[in-house]
Amino acid sequence: MDNELLRYLFIIRRWAWLIIIGTVLSASAAFLVSREMTPVYQASTTLLINQASASNANADYNAILSSERLARTYASLMLTRPILEEVIAELELVTTPSALADRITTTPVRDTQLIRVTVEGEDPAQVAAIANRLVTVFVERNEALQGERFVATRASLEQELEKLQLEIDTTQAQLNEATGAANAAERSRLQELLAMYRTSYASLLKSIEEVRMAEVQQTNSVHTVEAAAVPEYPVRPRIVQNTALAALVGLLLMVGVALLLEFLNDRVTSSQQVAELLDTSVLAAVGEIDGQRSMDKLVTLISPHSKFSEAYQMMRVRLEIARYGHAFKTVLVTSGNQGEGKSITAANLAVVLARAGKRVLLVDADLRRPTTHTYFAHHNLRGLTTALVREGDTPVDFHLHSTKLNNLLLMPSGPLPSDPAAMLSSPQLVELIEELKTQVDVLVFDSPPLLQVADASMLMQLCDTVVLVATDGKTRTSALRHSMQLLEQSGVKLAGVVLNRVRKSRYGYGYGYGYGYGYGYGYEPEPEKLTWRRRLRRMWRRLLGRKAAPQPSTASGVAGGDWEDLTAIEQMETTHANGQNGHNGHNGQNSQPQPVQQKSDTGRQQSSRSRGRRRSGD
């Protein structure tokens, strides 16, 4: 659970720029749109509906409920056409009753006898006037309607009262005329009838009095509790609320987009992903090495105690563990595609192996785009190709280059051949490798990419250990799978993967990179990072101090030399080698000066033959 949460946090961090841009754009758009919207003002007034009599001491909850129902009725009556037309006429509004009704909201307040009337509009003074006038018109019309109803009721009761009075007078006259014993029964009937009429008469008088009292009380049953005031601030648009809501929506949307992009991303993003994908171990995760020159990337030689060097040291240790304690003689460093850092990985691996006390030979077997010699500032005029086509008794040492480390030798690719695949599949390569194994402890090969040419597949058969290099954020998982399939088809066991150019923001950073940095060592500054200002100053100094120099030959594919300069370079190397042999020997070995002179003579003969082949169009 924690790993999954951490993974999502790293994903959000990796796509933070997209999330921030999306959030800012959403908030900015909402802010600008809200600023352009016409402000809407709102004015409210409150009415009290009281159906219960103020003098009735027996007013109970049922009467209040009746008032609530009446309030809902009044809330609907306030939006009827006659009332709205009167408001429009009195305020001289340029609108229609239906349009005005859309701007008015009448809401009975729950569990009360109140009605809240709300009017919205673009003019603050107008909305207040509409709210107050609407209530006034309704109260006046309600009073008039109630007055008319009471008048009609009272008139009907008074008419009934007049009829009863007439009946009473008639019955009384008949009772006065009925005298004597013979009319005793009639008199009794008339007396009962008269009593009934008088009772009804009294009841009607009481009803008329109640109607009069109700009419007086009902006049004040609807009145204004709070009049509408002119609003000072608009209720819409709510710029702050809209901006915050848009920012939240943009944030959630961009997070979803980031997760979707991560799901659709076919590139390597973590050490854990590589380990699970290939079912193999990750030997090291190396960070992005700053530096403009090729030599600056050889951090294990320039800054042996830096965090980058520690990553390569971890690679060496894990490589030995992957071999189950068995010593390896030949290590092939390759990658799926070009530009993934296999060459610099091979060079740094060779350095850390040499610092561990092993005699190491770094061989540049990339006969199409060789770069290893540039890390050690060597020419590429002698190397693997010249060693494979050597004639006579020229020793293989002649094609090796010394480095700053006594037990580290370099064999560049040499002049580029016309058919690299044929040269790497030749029997001479097998013989050369066997001969080199007798002189050093470990051979480290920098090979061409697996998926682009067949050179690496042929070279893998001659090596006992294979290391695959992938670039964080660049190498596609499909390329890794394809590379693994090629290794399995070739019957080669992959020792592990090196994840190159790992950035701190990526998930899985620290898997062998930076762990133990400075542990047990004194402080050593990292290679200086080239900011844009430093780059500009360096370019300016180069422009001021640059001298005219011949362009490197495209035939050899190297910088700093050509076939024409072979003799001069070999003479300088011979002098340098003789000087070193007098003190430490050649590369830590007891080589004699005589074979070195023989190398130079043989090299000049090869240079002449090579120049002849070049001029003939080889």
Secondary structure, DSSP 8 states (H G I E B T S, - for coil): -HHHHHHHHHHHHHTHHHHHHHHHHHHHHHHHHHHHS--BEEEEEEEEE--S-TT-TT--HHHHHHHHHHHHHHHHHTTSHHHHHHHHHHHT-SS-HHHHHHTEEEEE-TTSSEEEEEEEES-HHHHHHHHHHHHHHHHHHHHHHHHHHHHHHHHHHHHHHHHHHHHHHHHHHHHHH--SGGGHHHHHHHHHHHHHHHHHHHHHHHHHHHHHHHHHHHTTSEEEEE-----SS-SB--HHHHHHHHHHHHHHHHHHHHHHHHHH--B---HHHHHHHHTS-EEEEEE----SSSGGG-HHHH-TTSHHHHHHHHHHHHHHHHTTT---SEEEEEESSTTSSHHHHHHHHHHHHHHTT--EEEEE--SSS--HHHHTT--SSSSHHHHHT--TT--GGGG-EE-SSTTEEEE---S--S-HHHHHTSHHHHHHHHHHHTT-SEEEEE---TTT-SHHHHHHTT-SEEEEEEETTTSBHHHHHHHHHHHHHTT--EEEEEEEEE-TTSTTTTSSSSTTTTTTS----------HHHHHHHHHHHHHH--------TTTT-SS--GGGHHHHHHHHHHHHHHHHTTT-BTTB---HHHHHHHHHHHHHHHHHHHHHHHTT-
